[in-house]
Structures are given as structure tokens and as C-alpha cells.
Amino acid sequence: MKKLINDPLLVTDELVEGLVLAHRKKLRKLDDMNVVVRTDVDFSRKTGVVIGGGSGHEPLFLGFVGRGMGDSIAHGDIFTSPSVDVVYEAIKAADGGNGVVLIYGNYMGDILNFDMAQELARAEGMRVETVRVWDDIASAPPEKKDERRGTSADVFVIKIAGAASELGMSFDNVLRAAEKARDQSRSLGVSLSSCTLPAVGKPIFELEKDMMMIGMGVHGEPGIEKTKLLSADETADVIFSRLLDDDLALQAGDEIALLVNGYGATTMMELYIVNRRLHQLFEERGIGIYGNLVGNYCTSQEMAGCSVTMMKLDDELKMLYDQPAESPGLTLF
């Protein structure tokens, strides 16, 4: 394993410290705790948006704190949920009296710790509600969609909730917009290689050089099919077919936001080639691509591969998608 790190057990602390130093005019870190909070906002004027999860997926979640995005983040160790105390402090830091919406991926450790922190905050009179993201179609069938893993749709859900909050929309409307973004999003990814955890020093799984895995999770969770390595167009075709055969009804005339996401080791060249083919496929179906993100947004260390996320849009989601966002990991004007 070759990584530019110091002590493998301190990578998360040093990661957070380095990011805050790079953006110290707009972000601050709570003392002795991996909670990062905006400094460029009056929380008394908005609903707080708290995001969080384990590190190792940068820029998710750490890079999505900023204007039109999250207001604070509870940051955990590599692929590990933040503790109850960390989540609780992130909630308090973003609460200006108008309530807080929690957004995180649908994983058991996150659910337990965020739920416990939410109850602590409620016991102190804070209004707190949760939106768990469950977009990965490979992890459960449509009738059990609330059991699906949360992956790169986190980007869209955070973007929409952050925009609604920044516009001064009510707590109920921020929550509703975030839930709508979640419910209208689906994702599927393909992996070409494993990642290596800093504290382990070796790949977490083995995948033959001429093989790829369809549907593998961002923590190495089992996929749904192992197949021979496909070309970029063939890969896009498989992902497109499985996404549109899922329970998100799309028809000619619909519009989507499209995210072609790299897992960490995939070049922009490869991602743009996949994006090109997806545009062809959506155009053939008469489905418009209103917004398009291409890049590394939800990674898995140095895993090779990509995921594709689509969010079906209505007029409200288009309006919120168009709002400015300014954060280390996503800036849109």
C-alpha cells in the first residue's frame, strides 16, 4: 500500500484539520471533535442542515459543508459512523431555533448513532427530523427500498436541502424537499478494483484483473453480478438498463439531474466517456438531462469504477437545483 499519510489511526483527525485550514475563512472545527461548521451564516435565519458519515468517501460528506449545502457535519473514522456525541454537537452547532434536518446514508451504525443524538437534542427542546438516503438499487428490491444503501444520491439530497434552507424555506418545506429528492433518486455502480483502508494496509476484497462487479457497495459490500470487464459504452448500457427498469418511472418528456461519479481511482477521461454514452441513451428515450455532474463526489478511497445517479425533477426540484452552492466539494453558480 502506498498512501501519503502519517499514523493510520490519525488520518481522519488530520484530514479534518487540513480541510478546515484550507477553508478557514468559512469553516471552523469544534475543539477536540470532528465537527465542522459554517462561519458565514446566521443560523437564526434558517433551518439547520446537518450531514455526516464515515470518512474515506471524500468529498462526501466533509466537502459538502457550505453555502447552499450542509451547515455542519458529524465526521466519523474511515467507513465508520460518527459517535453519538459528535452528531449531537453537530446538531447543536447548526440549530438557530428553527429546527435541524439530518441527512445521512442508510447504514445501521449511522442510524443508531444519529437516532440517539436526535433523541438527546429533542429532549432539550430542539426540533430535529431525519432523512436517510437509500438510493442504491443493487442493495434491495423496489418493495424494500427503505433497506437500500445510501450512496452518491447523498450529493443531490444535500444540494436540494441546502438550497431550500438557504432560501429561508420553512422547516417543514426543507424536510419535504429533501425527502422528495431522496425518493426521486436512484443509483447503481460498478467496481473494477478494491480499495485499501489505511489502518489495514491491504485490499478489502479481491477482484480478478479481467473482471468487474456490478452493484458493489462503497464499503466493499457484495454486488449483484460479477462479469467480464466491459467497455465504457457497454458499462453505461448495463447501468442505464438496470436503473430504468427499476421502480423510478421515467417517460419521454421527463427531466433528470444526472451524476456520473468516480470511486477515487477512475480518471475524468473515463467518466466523461461514460457520460457521453448516457446522454445518447437518455436522448433515445426522450428524457432530458437538465443538470449534469461528472467527477469524484462519493469515493471509496482508491477504488476503481463509477456510479450513476439520476434524480427525476419537477419544477420545484429544478428551481432548487439551480440555486448557488459553494462548498469545498461542490460549487455551482
C-alpha positions as YAML, in Angstrom:
chain: A
units: angstrom
residues:
- id: 1
  name: MET
  ca: [0.00, 0.00, 0.00]
- id: 2
  name: LYS
  ca: [1.26, 3.47, -0.88]
- id: 3
  name: LYS
  ca: [-0.53, 6.39, 0.75]
- id: 4
  name: LEU
  ca: [0.69, 9.82, 1.82]
- id: 5
  name: ILE
  ca: [-0.33, 9.51, 5.45]
- id: 6
  name: ASN
  ca: [1.28, 9.61, 8.89]
- id: 7
  name: ASP
  ca: [-0.23, 7.47, 11.62]
- id: 8
  name: PRO
  ca: [-3.04, 5.34, 10.08]
- id: 9
  name: LEU
  ca: [-5.08, 5.85, 13.24]
- id: 10
  name: LEU
  ca: [-4.94, 9.64, 12.91]
- id: 11
  name: VAL
  ca: [-5.88, 10.07, 9.25]
- id: 12
  name: THR
  ca: [-9.41, 11.31, 9.99]
- id: 13
  name: ASP
  ca: [-8.26, 13.92, 12.53]
- id: 14
  name: GLU
  ca: [-5.55, 15.19, 10.19]
- id: 15
  name: LEU
  ca: [-7.90, 15.15, 7.21]
- id: 16
  name: VAL
  ca: [-10.43, 17.34, 9.00]
- id: 17
  name: GLU
  ca: [-7.75, 19.69, 10.26]
- id: 18
  name: GLY
  ca: [-6.27, 20.09, 6.80]
- id: 19
  name: LEU
  ca: [-9.61, 20.83, 5.16]
- id: 20
  name: VAL
  ca: [-10.56, 23.45, 7.74]
- id: 21
  name: LEU
  ca: [-7.18, 25.16, 7.35]
- id: 22
  name: ALA
  ca: [-7.75, 25.34, 3.59]
- id: 23
  name: HIS
  ca: [-11.18, 26.95, 4.08]
- id: 24
  name: ARG
  ca: [-10.72, 28.72, 7.41]
- id: 25
  name: LYS
  ca: [-12.50, 31.89, 6.27]
- id: 26
  name: LYS
  ca: [-15.80, 30.00, 6.01]
- id: 27
  name: LEU
  ca: [-15.44, 26.85, 8.12]
- id: 28
  name: ARG
  ca: [-14.42, 26.06, 11.67]
- id: 29
  name: LYS
  ca: [-13.81, 22.87, 13.61]
- id: 30
  name: LEU
  ca: [-15.16, 22.31, 17.09]
- id: 31
  name: ASP
  ca: [-12.46, 21.81, 19.72]
- id: 32
  name: ASP
  ca: [-11.41, 18.17, 20.22]
- id: 33
  name: MET
  ca: [-14.20, 16.89, 17.99]
- id: 34
  name: ASN
  ca: [-14.54, 16.21, 14.27]
- id: 35
  name: VAL
  ca: [-17.46, 18.53, 13.74]
- id: 36
  name: VAL
  ca: [-17.09, 21.17, 11.02]
- id: 37
  name: VAL
  ca: [-19.44, 24.16, 10.98]
- id: 38
  name: ARG
  ca: [-20.06, 27.08, 8.65]
- id: 39
  name: THR
  ca: [-18.96, 30.51, 9.87]
- id: 40
  name: ASP
  ca: [-20.57, 32.54, 7.05]
- id: 41
  name: VAL
  ca: [-24.21, 32.16, 8.10]
- id: 42
  name: ASP
  ca: [-26.71, 33.40, 10.67]
- id: 43
  name: PHE
  ca: [-28.35, 30.20, 11.88]
- id: 44
  name: SER
  ca: [-31.22, 32.14, 13.44]
- id: 45
  name: ARG
  ca: [-32.45, 32.86, 9.92]
- id: 46
  name: LYS
  ca: [-32.63, 29.32, 8.56]
- id: 47
  name: THR
  ca: [-33.33, 25.67, 9.18]
- id: 48
  name: GLY
  ca: [-30.12, 23.84, 10.01]
- id: 49
  name: VAL
  ca: [-28.94, 21.08, 7.66]
- id: 50
  name: VAL
  ca: [-26.65, 18.57, 9.39]
- id: 51
  name: ILE
  ca: [-24.91, 15.92, 7.33]
- id: 52
  name: GLY
  ca: [-22.47, 13.20, 8.21]
- id: 53
  name: GLY
  ca: [-20.99, 9.75, 7.99]
- id: 54
  name: GLY
  ca: [-17.68, 7.97, 7.92]
- id: 55
  name: SER
  ca: [-14.59, 9.35, 6.23]
- id: 56
  name: GLY
  ca: [-12.98, 7.69, 3.24]
- id: 57
  name: HIS
  ca: [-15.61, 8.92, 0.78]
- id: 58
  name: GLU
  ca: [-14.30, 12.46, 0.25]
- id: 59
  name: PRO
  ca: [-15.57, 14.88, -0.78]
- id: 60
  name: LEU
  ca: [-18.68, 13.20, 0.71]
- id: 61
  name: PHE
  ca: [-19.50, 14.24, 3.40]
- id: 62
  name: LEU
  ca: [-16.77, 16.54, 4.63]
- id: 63
  name: GLY
  ca: [-16.58, 18.59, 1.45]
- id: 64
  name: PHE
  ca: [-20.27, 19.43, 1.33]
- id: 65
  name: VAL
  ca: [-20.46, 22.00, 4.11]
- id: 66
  name: GLY
  ca: [-21.01, 25.50, 2.77]
- id: 67
  name: ARG
  ca: [-23.46, 27.95, 1.27]
- id: 68
  name: GLY
  ca: [-26.42, 26.14, -0.26]
- id: 69
  name: MET
  ca: [-25.20, 22.79, 1.12]
- id: 70
  name: GLY
  ca: [-24.80, 21.41, 4.66]
- id: 71
  name: ASP
  ca: [-24.43, 23.70, 7.66]
- id: 72
  name: SER
  ca: [-22.42, 21.30, 9.81]
- id: 73
  name: ILE
  ca: [-21.03, 17.80, 9.55]
- id: 74
  name: ALA
  ca: [-20.56, 15.00, 12.04]
- id: 75
  name: HIS
  ca: [-17.48, 13.19, 10.79]
- id: 76
  name: GLY
  ca: [-16.57, 9.60, 11.63]
- id: 77
  name: ASP
  ca: [-13.45, 7.49, 11.15]
- id: 78
  name: ILE
  ca: [-12.79, 5.57, 7.95]
- id: 79
  name: PHE
  ca: [-16.03, 3.85, 6.88]
- id: 80
  name: THR
  ca: [-17.32, 4.30, 10.46]
- id: 81
  name: SER
  ca: [-20.28, 6.22, 11.80]
- id: 82
  name: PRO
  ca: [-19.59, 9.36, 13.85]
- id: 83
  name: SER
  ca: [-20.24, 8.85, 17.54]
- id: 84
  name: VAL
  ca: [-23.43, 9.97, 19.27]
- id: 85
  name: ASP
  ca: [-21.55, 12.84, 20.94]
- id: 86
  name: VAL
  ca: [-20.18, 14.08, 17.62]
- id: 87
  name: VAL
  ca: [-23.62, 14.01, 15.97]
- id: 88
  name: TYR
  ca: [-25.18, 15.74, 18.97]
- id: 89
  name: GLU
  ca: [-22.63, 18.56, 18.86]
- id: 90
  name: ALA
  ca: [-23.14, 18.95, 15.10]
- id: 91
  name: ILE
  ca: [-26.88, 19.33, 15.71]
- id: 92
  name: LYS
  ca: [-26.37, 21.94, 18.43]
- id: 93
  name: ALA
  ca: [-23.90, 23.87, 16.26]
- id: 94
  name: ALA
  ca: [-26.42, 24.23, 13.41]
- id: 95
  name: ASP
  ca: [-29.52, 24.91, 15.48]
- id: 96
  name: GLY
  ca: [-30.56, 28.54, 15.45]
- id: 97
  name: GLY
  ca: [-34.02, 27.87, 16.81]
- id: 98
  name: ASN
  ca: [-35.66, 26.90, 13.52]
- id: 99
  name: GLY
  ca: [-35.07, 23.16, 13.66]
- id: 100
  name: VAL
  ca: [-32.50, 20.85, 12.14]
- id: 101
  name: VAL
  ca: [-32.76, 18.28, 9.34]
- id: 102
  name: LEU
  ca: [-30.33, 15.37, 9.48]
- id: 103
  name: ILE
  ca: [-29.14, 13.80, 6.20]
- id: 104
  name: TYR
  ca: [-27.01, 10.67, 6.06]
- id: 105
  name: GLY
  ca: [-26.71, 7.29, 4.36]
- id: 106
  name: ASN
  ca: [-28.88, 4.32, 5.29]
- id: 107
  name: TYR
  ca: [-26.37, 2.25, 7.30]
- id: 108
  name: MET
  ca: [-27.02, 0.60, 10.67]
- id: 109
  name: GLY
  ca: [-24.21, 2.33, 12.59]
- id: 110
  name: ASP
  ca: [-25.26, 5.74, 11.29]
- id: 111
  name: ILE
  ca: [-28.92, 5.04, 12.04]
- id: 112
  name: LEU
  ca: [-28.20, 4.06, 15.64]
- id: 113
  name: ASN
  ca: [-25.91, 6.97, 16.43]
- id: 114
  name: PHE
  ca: [-27.85, 9.67, 14.60]
- id: 115
  name: ASP
  ca: [-31.13, 8.47, 16.13]
- id: 116
  name: MET
  ca: [-29.67, 8.55, 19.65]
- id: 117
  name: ALA
  ca: [-28.26, 12.03, 19.09]
- id: 118
  name: GLN
  ca: [-31.60, 13.15, 17.67]
- id: 119
  name: GLU
  ca: [-33.39, 11.98, 20.80]
- id: 120
  name: LEU
  ca: [-30.89, 13.81, 23.01]
- id: 121
  name: ALA
  ca: [-31.48, 17.01, 21.03]
- id: 122
  name: ARG
  ca: [-35.24, 16.59, 21.18]
- id: 123
  name: ALA
  ca: [-35.04, 16.13, 24.94]
- id: 124
  name: GLU
  ca: [-33.52, 19.61, 25.10]
- id: 125
  name: GLY
  ca: [-36.37, 21.08, 23.09]
- id: 126
  name: MET
  ca: [-34.76, 21.11, 19.64]
- id: 127
  name: ARG
  ca: [-36.83, 20.17, 16.62]
- id: 128
  name: VAL
  ca: [-34.93, 17.50, 14.69]
- id: 129
  name: GLU
  ca: [-36.03, 15.23, 11.84]
- id: 130
  name: THR
  ca: [-34.12, 12.74, 9.72]
- id: 131
  name: VAL
  ca: [-33.81, 11.99, 6.01]
- id: 132
  name: ARG
  ca: [-31.96, 8.72, 5.41]
- id: 133
  name: VAL
  ca: [-30.73, 8.35, 1.84]
- id: 134
  name: TRP
  ca: [-31.45, 4.96, 0.22]
- id: 135
  name: ASP
  ca: [-30.68, 5.17, -3.50]
- id: 136
  name: ASP
  ca: [-28.57, 2.08, -4.33]
- id: 137
  name: ILE
  ca: [-30.85, -0.22, -6.34]
- id: 138
  name: ALA
  ca: [-28.40, -3.14, -6.04]
- id: 139
  name: SER
  ca: [-28.90, -3.47, -2.29]
- id: 140
  name: ALA
  ca: [-32.64, -4.23, -2.06]
- id: 141
  name: PRO
  ca: [-35.66, -4.65, -4.36]
- id: 142
  name: PRO
  ca: [-38.14, -1.82, -5.03]
- id: 143
  name: GLU
  ca: [-40.63, -3.07, -2.47]
- id: 144
  name: LYS
  ca: [-37.93, -2.79, 0.21]
- id: 145
  name: LYS
  ca: [-36.37, 0.48, -0.94]
- id: 146
  name: ASP
  ca: [-36.02, 1.76, 2.63]
- id: 147
  name: GLU
  ca: [-33.47, -1.04, 3.16]
- id: 148
  name: ARG
  ca: [-31.25, 0.18, 0.35]
- id: 149
  name: ARG
  ca: [-27.81, 1.66, 0.95]
- id: 150
  name: GLY
  ca: [-27.21, 5.37, 0.64]
- id: 151
  name: THR
  ca: [-24.56, 6.25, -1.93]
- id: 152
  name: SER
  ca: [-23.96, 9.08, -4.38]
- id: 153
  name: ALA
  ca: [-27.54, 10.40, -4.23]
- id: 154
  name: ASP
  ca: [-26.40, 11.99, -0.97]
- id: 155
  name: VAL
  ca: [-24.96, 14.71, -3.20]
- id: 156
  name: PHE
  ca: [-28.34, 15.60, -4.69]
- id: 157
  name: VAL
  ca: [-30.24, 15.35, -1.41]
- id: 158
  name: ILE
  ca: [-27.76, 17.62, 0.38]
- id: 159
  name: LYS
  ca: [-27.83, 20.06, -2.54]
- id: 160
  name: ILE
  ca: [-31.62, 20.28, -2.56]
- id: 161
  name: ALA
  ca: [-31.99, 20.54, 1.23]
- id: 162
  name: GLY
  ca: [-29.21, 23.11, 1.43]
- id: 163
  name: ALA
  ca: [-30.79, 25.23, -1.27]
- id: 164
  name: ALA
  ca: [-34.20, 25.13, 0.40]
- id: 165
  name: SER
  ca: [-32.65, 26.12, 3.72]
- id: 166
  name: GLU
  ca: [-30.57, 28.91, 2.19]
- id: 167
  name: LEU
  ca: [-33.71, 30.37, 0.61]
- id: 168
  name: GLY
  ca: [-35.31, 30.59, 4.04]
- id: 169
  name: MET
  ca: [-37.95, 27.95, 3.41]
- id: 170
  name: SER
  ca: [-39.74, 26.64, 6.49]
- id: 171
  name: PHE
  ca: [-38.54, 23.60, 8.41]
- id: 172
  name: ASP
  ca: [-41.39, 21.50, 7.02]
- id: 173
  name: ASN
  ca: [-40.59, 22.53, 3.45]
- id: 174
  name: VAL
  ca: [-36.86, 21.89, 3.81]
- id: 175
  name: LEU
  ca: [-37.66, 18.42, 5.16]
- id: 176
  name: ARG
  ca: [-40.19, 17.77, 2.39]
- id: 177
  name: ALA
  ca: [-37.80, 18.89, -0.35]
- id: 178
  name: ALA
  ca: [-35.03, 16.64, 1.00]
- id: 179
  name: GLU
  ca: [-37.40, 13.66, 1.16]
- id: 180
  name: LYS
  ca: [-38.59, 14.35, -2.37]
- id: 181
  name: ALA
  ca: [-35.01, 14.50, -3.69]
- id: 182
  name: ARG
  ca: [-34.26, 11.20, -1.92]
- id: 183
  name: ASP
  ca: [-37.40, 9.48, -3.21]
- id: 184
  name: GLN
  ca: [-36.79, 10.62, -6.79]
- id: 185
  name: SER
  ca: [-33.16, 9.41, -6.88]
- id: 186
  name: ARG
  ca: [-31.69, 6.05, -7.90]
- id: 187
  name: SER
  ca: [-28.07, 4.90, -8.23]
- id: 188
  name: LEU
  ca: [-26.07, 1.94, -9.46]
- id: 189
  name: GLY
  ca: [-22.31, 1.48, -9.59]
- id: 190
  name: VAL
  ca: [-19.66, -0.83, -10.98]
- id: 191
  name: SER
  ca: [-16.31, -1.63, -9.33]
- id: 192
  name: LEU
  ca: [-13.11, -2.59, -11.10]
- id: 193
  name: SER
  ca: [-10.84, -2.94, -8.08]
- id: 194
  name: SER
  ca: [-10.79, -2.84, -4.31]
- id: 195
  name: CYS
  ca: [-9.88, 0.00, -2.01]
- id: 196
  name: THR
  ca: [-7.30, -0.19, 0.78]
- id: 197
  name: LEU
  ca: [-8.07, 1.03, 4.28]
- id: 198
  name: PRO
  ca: [-5.17, 2.97, 5.84]
- id: 199
  name: ALA
  ca: [-5.28, 1.01, 9.09]
- id: 200
  name: VAL
  ca: [-5.42, -2.36, 7.30]
- id: 201
  name: GLY
  ca: [-2.83, -1.86, 4.58]
- id: 202
  name: LYS
  ca: [-4.24, -4.34, 2.08]
- id: 203
  name: PRO
  ca: [-7.26, -4.54, -0.27]
- id: 204
  name: ILE
  ca: [-10.53, -5.34, 1.47]
- id: 205
  name: PHE
  ca: [-11.56, -7.73, -1.32]
- id: 206
  name: GLU
  ca: [-10.10, -9.40, -4.41]
- id: 207
  name: LEU
  ca: [-11.36, -8.87, -7.94]
- id: 208
  name: GLU
  ca: [-9.63, -10.52, -10.88]
- id: 209
  name: LYS
  ca: [-7.94, -8.17, -13.35]
- id: 210
  name: ASP
  ca: [-10.30, -9.05, -16.20]
- id: 211
  name: MET
  ca: [-13.49, -8.86, -14.08]
- id: 212
  name: MET
  ca: [-15.80, -6.17, -12.77]
- id: 213
  name: MET
  ca: [-18.54, -6.18, -10.14]
- id: 214
  name: ILE
  ca: [-21.96, -4.64, -10.77]
- id: 215
  name: GLY
  ca: [-23.62, -3.19, -7.70]
- id: 216
  name: MET
  ca: [-20.78, -3.42, -5.19]
- id: 217
  name: GLY
  ca: [-21.20, -1.02, -2.29]
- id: 218
  name: VAL
  ca: [-18.85, 1.82, -1.42]
- id: 219
  name: HIS
  ca: [-17.58, -0.14, 1.61]
- id: 220
  name: GLY
  ca: [-16.96, -3.31, -0.36]
- id: 221
  name: GLU
  ca: [-20.44, -4.76, 0.21]
- id: 222
  name: PRO
  ca: [-21.27, -7.60, -2.19]
- id: 223
  name: GLY
  ca: [-22.62, -6.67, -5.59]
- id: 224
  name: ILE
  ca: [-25.28, -8.42, -7.63]
- id: 225
  name: GLU
  ca: [-23.22, -9.73, -10.53]
- id: 226
  name: LYS
  ca: [-19.59, -10.35, -11.44]
- id: 227
  name: THR
  ca: [-18.86, -10.11, -15.15]
- id: 228
  name: LYS
  ca: [-16.02, -9.80, -17.59]
- id: 229
  name: LEU
  ca: [-14.63, -6.28, -17.89]
- id: 230
  name: LEU
  ca: [-16.90, -4.28, -20.20]
- id: 231
  name: SER
  ca: [-16.14, -1.26, -22.36]
- id: 232
  name: ALA
  ca: [-17.29, 2.19, -21.26]
- id: 233
  name: ASP
  ca: [-20.31, 2.09, -23.57]
- id: 234
  name: GLU
  ca: [-21.25, -1.43, -22.51]
- id: 235
  name: THR
  ca: [-20.96, -0.44, -18.87]
- id: 236
  name: ALA
  ca: [-23.18, 2.60, -19.41]
- id: 237
  name: ASP
  ca: [-25.71, 0.42, -21.23]
- id: 238
  name: VAL
  ca: [-25.90, -2.04, -18.31]
- id: 239
  name: ILE
  ca: [-26.29, 0.70, -15.70]
- id: 240
  name: PHE
  ca: [-28.86, 2.58, -17.77]
- id: 241
  name: SER
  ca: [-30.95, -0.53, -18.39]
- id: 242
  name: ARG
  ca: [-30.99, -1.54, -14.72]
- id: 243
  name: LEU
  ca: [-31.79, 1.98, -13.49]
- id: 244
  name: LEU
  ca: [-34.68, 2.49, -15.87]
- id: 245
  name: ASP
  ca: [-36.05, -1.00, -15.26]
- id: 246
  name: ASP
  ca: [-36.25, -0.15, -11.56]
- id: 247
  name: ASP
  ca: [-39.24, 1.45, -9.82]
- id: 248
  name: LEU
  ca: [-38.46, 5.08, -10.77]
- id: 249
  name: ALA
  ca: [-40.94, 5.65, -13.56]
- id: 250
  name: LEU
  ca: [-39.42, 7.74, -16.36]
- id: 251
  name: GLN
  ca: [-41.05, 8.50, -19.66]
- id: 252
  name: ALA
  ca: [-40.45, 10.69, -22.68]
- id: 253
  name: GLY
  ca: [-40.58, 14.34, -21.71]
- id: 254
  name: ASP
  ca: [-39.27, 13.83, -18.18]
- id: 255
  name: GLU
  ca: [-36.15, 15.66, -17.00]
- id: 256
  name: ILE
  ca: [-33.44, 14.45, -14.65]
- id: 257
  name: ALA
  ca: [-30.30, 15.56, -12.89]
- id: 258
  name: LEU
  ca: [-27.50, 13.14, -13.78]
- id: 259
  name: LEU
  ca: [-24.40, 12.38, -11.72]
- id: 260
  name: VAL
  ca: [-21.56, 10.28, -13.12]
- id: 261
  name: ASN
  ca: [-19.44, 9.66, -10.05]
- id: 262
  name: GLY
  ca: [-15.93, 8.26, -9.75]
- id: 263
  name: TYR
  ca: [-14.93, 5.99, -6.88]
- id: 264
  name: GLY
  ca: [-11.48, 7.52, -6.44]
- id: 265
  name: ALA
  ca: [-9.16, 5.90, -8.98]
- id: 266
  name: THR
  ca: [-11.21, 6.45, -12.12]
- id: 267
  name: THR
  ca: [-9.94, 9.22, -14.38]
- id: 268
  name: MET
  ca: [-12.05, 12.10, -15.62]
- id: 269
  name: MET
  ca: [-11.41, 10.82, -19.13]
- id: 270
  name: GLU
  ca: [-13.22, 7.58, -18.30]
- id: 271
  name: LEU
  ca: [-16.08, 9.35, -16.53]
- id: 272
  name: TYR
  ca: [-16.71, 11.70, -19.43]
- id: 273
  name: ILE
  ca: [-16.73, 8.79, -21.88]
- id: 274
  name: VAL
  ca: [-19.40, 7.06, -19.76]
- id: 275
  name: ASN
  ca: [-21.29, 10.35, -19.51]
- id: 276
  name: ARG
  ca: [-21.25, 10.70, -23.31]
- id: 277
  name: ARG
  ca: [-22.93, 7.32, -23.76]
- id: 278
  name: LEU
  ca: [-25.53, 8.04, -21.09]
- id: 279
  name: HIS
  ca: [-26.54, 11.22, -22.88]
- id: 280
  name: GLN
  ca: [-27.09, 9.19, -26.04]
- id: 281
  name: LEU
  ca: [-29.25, 6.67, -24.19]
- id: 282
  name: PHE
  ca: [-31.40, 9.23, -22.40]
- id: 283
  name: GLU
  ca: [-31.88, 11.16, -25.63]
- id: 284
  name: GLU
  ca: [-33.07, 7.99, -27.36]
- id: 285
  name: ARG
  ca: [-35.74, 7.63, -24.67]
- id: 286
  name: GLY
  ca: [-36.75, 11.29, -24.93]
- id: 287
  name: ILE
  ca: [-35.61, 12.06, -21.38]
- id: 288
  name: GLY
  ca: [-33.96, 15.43, -20.86]
- id: 289
  name: ILE
  ca: [-30.81, 15.93, -18.79]
- id: 290
  name: TYR
  ca: [-31.39, 19.23, -17.01]
- id: 291
  name: GLY
  ca: [-28.30, 19.13, -14.80]
- id: 292
  name: ASN
  ca: [-25.14, 17.05, -15.12]
- id: 293
  name: LEU
  ca: [-22.32, 16.48, -12.64]
- id: 294
  name: VAL
  ca: [-19.25, 14.46, -13.58]
- id: 295
  name: GLY
  ca: [-16.41, 13.79, -11.15]
- id: 296
  name: ASN
  ca: [-15.38, 12.24, -7.86]
- id: 297
  name: TYR
  ca: [-18.10, 13.11, -5.35]
- id: 298
  name: CYS
  ca: [-18.71, 9.88, -3.39]
- id: 299
  name: THR
  ca: [-15.48, 7.90, -3.41]
- id: 300
  name: SER
  ca: [-14.18, 4.75, -1.76]
- id: 301
  name: GLN
  ca: [-10.53, 5.58, -1.22]
- id: 302
  name: GLU
  ca: [-8.71, 4.44, -4.41]
- id: 303
  name: MET
  ca: [-11.37, 2.03, -5.69]
- id: 304
  name: ALA
  ca: [-11.65, 1.97, -9.49]
- id: 305
  name: GLY
  ca: [-15.10, 2.20, -11.01]
- id: 306
  name: CYS
  ca: [-18.03, 4.57, -11.14]
- id: 307
  name: SER
  ca: [-21.64, 5.01, -10.17]
- id: 308
  name: VAL
  ca: [-24.50, 6.69, -11.97]
- id: 309
  name: THR
  ca: [-27.22, 8.59, -10.11]
- id: 310
  name: MET
  ca: [-30.33, 10.09, -11.61]
- id: 311
  name: MET
  ca: [-32.86, 12.30, -9.86]
- id: 312
  name: LYS
  ca: [-36.23, 12.82, -11.52]
- id: 313
  name: LEU
  ca: [-37.07, 16.52, -11.48]
- id: 314
  name: ASP
  ca: [-40.18, 18.61, -11.14]
- id: 315
  name: ASP
  ca: [-40.39, 22.41, -11.21]
- id: 316
  name: GLU
  ca: [-39.54, 22.75, -7.51]
- id: 317
  name: LEU
  ca: [-36.52, 20.45, -7.69]
- id: 318
  name: LYS
  ca: [-35.26, 22.26, -10.79]
- id: 319
  name: MET
  ca: [-35.56, 25.59, -9.01]
- id: 320
  name: LEU
  ca: [-33.65, 24.26, -6.00]
- id: 321
  name: TYR
  ca: [-31.02, 22.55, -8.16]
- id: 322
  name: ASP
  ca: [-30.38, 25.90, -9.87]
- id: 323
  name: GLN
  ca: [-29.61, 27.71, -6.59]
- id: 324
  name: PRO
  ca: [-25.95, 28.58, -5.95]
- id: 325
  name: ALA
  ca: [-23.82, 26.20, -3.92]
- id: 326
  name: GLU
  ca: [-20.38, 26.90, -2.56]
- id: 327
  name: SER
  ca: [-18.52, 24.18, -0.65]
- id: 328
  name: PRO
  ca: [-15.09, 22.52, -0.92]
- id: 329
  name: GLY
  ca: [-16.55, 19.56, -2.79]
- id: 330
  name: LEU
  ca: [-19.24, 21.20, -4.94]
- id: 331
  name: THR
  ca: [-19.57, 24.73, -6.27]
- id: 332
  name: LEU
  ca: [-22.40, 25.72, -8.62]
- id: 333
  name: PHE
  ca: [-23.39, 29.21, -9.73]
...
